[in-house]
Amino acid sequence: MARKKGVKMTEEQKAAMRAKRLANKLGKESAFNQVTSNLRHLSFSELNNIIALALRYRKERIGEEELRLIKEKEELELQLKKLKEADTKVNL
């Protein structure tokens, strides 16, 4: 139920959107609290394994983001090169 530009929302739609935002917020908070409360029950070796998994996941995500940014940079450089070539053709 997304808002559309220029369309007025009814009170029911507004209440539904407020409820959805609140549910998302409470869900995130309760999930975080669940994880933090259960970390206390783990042994030291289990915590080390979890930390290693979290760091590996973080490195993978950073690597994916870095590759995406490199590709985007190459595309921008190619577009810039084409624009410079077109500019030199026009100015000659």
C-alpha positions in Angstrom: 0.0 0.0 0.0 2.2 2.8 -1.2 1.2 6.4 -1.5 0.6 7.8 -4.9 1.4 11.5 -5.7 -1.6 13.7 -5.8 -3.9 11.1 -4.2 -5.4 11.8 -0.7 -5.2 9.0 1.8 -8.3 8.0 3.8 -8.1 7.8 7.5 -8.1 4.0 7.3 -5.2 4.0 4.9 -3.3 6.4 7.2 -4.0 4.2 10.2 -2.8 1.1 8.3 0.4 2.8 7.3 1.0 3.9 10.9 0.4 0.3 12.1 2.7 -1.1 9.5 5.6 1.3 10.5 5.1 0.5 14.2 5.1 -3.3 13.5 8.3 -3.0 11.5 9.9 -0.9 14.2 8.9 -3.3 17.0 9.9 -6.3 15.0 13.4 -5.0 14.5 13.7 -4.1 18.2 12.5 -7.4 19.4 14.7 -9.3 17.0 17.8 -7.4 18.3 16.7 -8.0 21.9 16.2 -11.7 21.2 19.8 -12.0 19.8 21.4 -10.1 22.6 19.6 -12.0 25.3 20.6 -15.3 23.8 24.3 -14.4 23.4 24.7 -14.7 27.1 24.0 -18.4 27.0 26.8 -19.2 24.5 30.2 -20.6 25.3 33.4 -18.8 24.4 34.1 -21.0 21.4 30.6 -20.6 20.1 30.9 -16.8 20.4 34.2 -16.9 18.5 32.5 -18.9 15.7 29.7 -16.4 15.6 32.1 -13.4 15.4 34.1 -15.1 12.6 30.9 -15.7 10.7 29.7 -12.1 11.1 33.1 -10.8 10.0 33.1 -13.0 7.0 29.6 -12.0 6.0 30.6 -8.3 6.5 33.6 -8.8 4.2 31.5 -10.4 1.6 29.0 -7.6 1.6 31.8 -5.0 1.4 33.3 -6.9 -1.5 30.0 -7.0 -3.4 29.5 -3.3 -2.8 33.1 -2.5 -3.9 32.6 -4.5 -7.1 29.4 -2.7 -7.8 31.1 0.7 -7.3 34.0 -0.2 -9.5 31.6 -1.2 -12.3 29.7 2.0 -11.9 33.0 4.0 -12.0 34.0 2.3 -15.2 30.7 3.1 -16.8 30.9 6.7 -15.8 34.5 7.0 -17.2 33.4 5.5 -20.5 30.5 8.0 -20.7 32.9 10.8 -19.9 35.3 9.6 -22.6 32.5 9.5 -25.2 31.4 13.0 -24.2 34.9 14.4 -24.5 35.3 12.7 -28.0 32.0 14.3 -29.1 33.1 17.7 -27.7 36.4 17.6 -29.7 34.5 16.6 -32.9 32.1 19.6 -32.4 34.9 22.1 -31.6 37.0 21.2 -34.6 
